[in-house]
Amino acid sequence: MRSEREMMDMLIDFAAGEDRIRLVTLEGSRTNEHIPRDAFQDFDISYFVTEMDFFKENDRWLDDFGQRMMMQKPEDMELFPPELGNWFSYIILFEDGRKLDLTLIPIGEAEDYFENSDGLVGILLDKDDLVKEEIHPNDRQYWIKKPTAREFDDCCNEFWMVSTYVVKGLARNEILFAIDHLNEIARPNLLRMMAWEIGSRQGYTFSLGKNYKFIGRYLPNKDWGDLLATYSGNSYQNMWKSLFACYELFRKYAQAVAGTLGYSYPDYDEAITGYTSNIYESIKTSQNQSP
């Protein structure tokens, strides 16, 4: 596997020798001082170019970067419509295990790029001194944000309402429906609430990482274990356990946030928990499942 320095030198040297590339930036986790380095980090690179069509007409120029195991061109797909406007990207996994996420951007859109940046940007090469101010990458945009009273209430409402869809799916023996609603909507709101509680204790000056990947650092061991256990959904029995565990965790963390921030915790928690328990008990009685 090529070293980080070898990869960076290769990408910068290529741009330096290609007159159509005027500006090169680095984005993502490699600009974030709070993210530990490892071999699985992508190299998120943008080339700002004068002639997009020159690069898009064939892929031979990419051969300079090494042997490709697989490549995806998101802006050249039919099933998944492009979302980057005039930009064009390549996601490349090389045979040595390195991964490159390379984006071509028209040089005329450089100003918009920086205005809409998430803050995690570093300048690698600027041939024309287009960037007038020194840029310091930061992850401030991803810091935990203190919720308003309305945001807190909305999170509670969404969690408890969507939980009834999980119940419905389990009661109908439609486990994939139940799993999707737990994984895609209910648990993300649990994680959001847990993040708010952490922020209320630790301050709103840091990020928990993409997909809350660092949240375990700030949770008691028992709560961390209980949270991980909610990801077991390979049977009806485990799904019911996961759902009830989510209820307990959400209640604990939401009540803590409400107490700290002076917000009102909704009373429909008790009603929805009772509703869920009644359906669960009726299923056990009828023996339609093995809960």
N, C-alpha and C positions, 0 to 999 in steps of 0.2 A: 504493500500500500504506500502510495506517495505521501510524503509529509505535508503538513499544512503549508509550510514555506514553499515547497516545490509546487503545490497547486496554485498558490497565490502568485508566485513568480511567473508561472506559465500563463495564467490568465491576464496578468498585467503586461507581460512582454508581448503577447499576441496583440493586445490592444495598442500598445505603443508602436508596433510595426505596421498597423493597419490604419491608413489615413482616414478611412471612413468612420472610424470610431474616435470620438472627440472627448468623451467623458466616461469614467468608469466608477461605479459605486458598489459598495458592499452593504448588504442588508441582513436583517435577521439576527439569529442568536450569536453569530460570530462577532457582532458589534456590541453585544451586551456583556458587560463586565461581571454581571451577576450570574451568568450561566457558565458552569464548568465546561471546559473543552473535552470533547471526546471524538472518537473516530466516526461517529454516526451523524455528526452535524453536517448539514448541507452547506455548500458554498453558494450563497445567494448573491448573484452578481448581476448588475445591469450595465449594458453597453448602450451609450447614447450615440446614435449613428446618423450620418447624413443621407444614406441611401438604404432604406429598409429592403427594397426589392432585391438589391444585390445579395443580401444575406439569405433572403427567403427563397430565392429561386432554386437553390439546391443545398444539400447538407454537407457537402464535401469539406467546407472550411472547418467544420466541427471535428474532423478527423485529427486535427492538430492537438486536440485535448486528450487523446488516448482512445483505447479500444472500448467501445460501448457494449455493455451487456443488454441494455434496453434504453429506449428513448420515448418520451411522450411530448407531443406538441399540442398543448391544450387549445390553442387558437386555430388549429387545423383539424378539428373534430366535429362530427355531425351530431352524435348522441348528446354531447355536452357542449352547448353553445358557448362561444367565446365571451369573456367578460372584461377583457382588458382594452377595449377600444382599438386604438391604432398600434398598440404594443403587440409583441409576439414573443412567446416564451418557449424554452426547451427545458425539459426535466430529464436529466441524463444520469443513469447509474452506470459507472464504469466497471470494467472487469476486475479492477483492483479494490473495489468496494467503495471508492469515493463517489459522492453524489453532487451534481451541479444543477442548480436552478438558475438558468441564464435567461435574462429578459432583454430583448431589443426594444429601445425606445427612441422615437424620432427626436433628434436634438432640439427641435423647436418646442418640445413639451417638457424640457428640463425644468423650467420655472414652476409649472404645475406640479411636477413630480415632487419638488422640495416643499411646496406649499401644502401638499396633501400627505406628506410623509408621516409615518407613525413615530418618528424620532429615532428609530434604530437604523441609522444610515451613516456610513463613513465614506470619505472620498479616497479612492485609490489612484486615480489619474485624472488630471484636468488640463488638457493640452492648451485650452484657450482662456484659462483663468475665468471660467464662467461663474464659479462659486466665489462670491466676493467676501462672504463672512465665514469665519472658522466654524466648523460643525463639530459638535460633541454629541455622539450617540447617547441616547438615554431611553429608558423604558417607562417614562412617566405616564404615557398614555395607557399603560396596562396596569397601573397601580390599582389596588382596591379602592373603590369609591364609596364614600359614606352615602347610604341610601336616604332618600327623602321619605317622609311618612307615607306618601302615596306609593312610592316604589316598593317599600316594605310590604304594604298591604297588597299590592299587585302580585308580589312574589308568593305570599301566603295563599292568595286566592287561586293562583294558577296551580300551585302544588296540590292543594286539597281538591280542586275540581278535577284535575287530570287524574288524580289517584282513583277517582270513581271509574274512569275508563279502564284502568288496570284491573280493577275489581270486575268490571263487566267482561273483560276478555277472559279472565280466569274462570268466571262463572259459566261462560259459554264454551269452555274448553277450547278457546282460541288463544293459545299461549303466545304465538308470535305477535299478535295484536297487543297483548298485555306487555310483553317484553319491550316492544317498541315504545309504548307510551311511558313505561318506567324509565327506559334508558335515554330516550330522546327529549323528554319534557319534564317528568317529575323529578328525577335525580339531578339534572342540571340546576333546577331551582333549589334543591337541597344544598348543592355545592355552593350556589350563589349565597344562600343564607349563611352557611358556615364561613364563607369568606368574609361576609359583613361582620360576623361575630369576631373573627380574628382581627379584622381592622379596628373594631371598637376597642379591642384590648391592646393591640400592638401599634396602632396608628395606621393612617392611610397613606403610607409613604413607601410602599413596596408592592411587588407583583408576586402572585402565587404561581406564575408561569402558565404557559399554554395548557388548556384543559385541566387547570388546577393541579398540575403535576407535582407541585411542591407543598400541597396543602397538608400532607402527612407530617411535615416538620413542626406544625403549629397545633396539632391535635393531641389530646391525651391518648395514650396507647390503646385504651379500650375503645374509644370512639373511632380511632383509625381502623382498628380491627373490625368493628361493627360496620363501618362504611364499606370496607373491602368485601365483607360478607354479602352486601346487597347486590354485588355483581354476579352472584351465583343464581342463574335463571334457567338451568337445564332441566327443571322438572316443575310440576305444579306445586309440590311441597316447598321447594326452594324459592319459588316466586312469591308464595304467600309469606314466607319468612322474610324475604327481602323487602316486601312491601311494608310489613309491620315494623321492621327495623328502620326503614326510611321514615315512617311516622314518628317513631320515638326520637330519632336524631333531629328531624325537622322541628318537632315541638321543643326540644331542649334548646336548640340554637336560636330559634325564632323568639322564644320567650326571653332568652338572654339579651338578644338585640333590642327587643321591645323595652326591657327593663333599663338597659344602658342609655338608650336614646329617648326614652319617654314616649314610646309609641304604644298603640293599643294592639294587643294580640287578639285576633278574631275568635269568636266563640264557636264557629262552625267546625273547628277541630274536633270537639267532642261529638258533634252530630255525625260527622263523616267517619270517625273512628268507630262509633256504634253501628253505623250502617254497614261498614266493612266487616265488623265482627259478626253481625247477624247473618250476612251472606256466607261468610266463611263457615260458621257453625251449621248452617242449613246444608251446605255442600258436604260437610263431614257426615251429617246425619243421613243424607240420601245416598252417600257413598258413590257419587258420580266420579269422584277423583280419589286420589290417595294423598290428601293434604298433610 
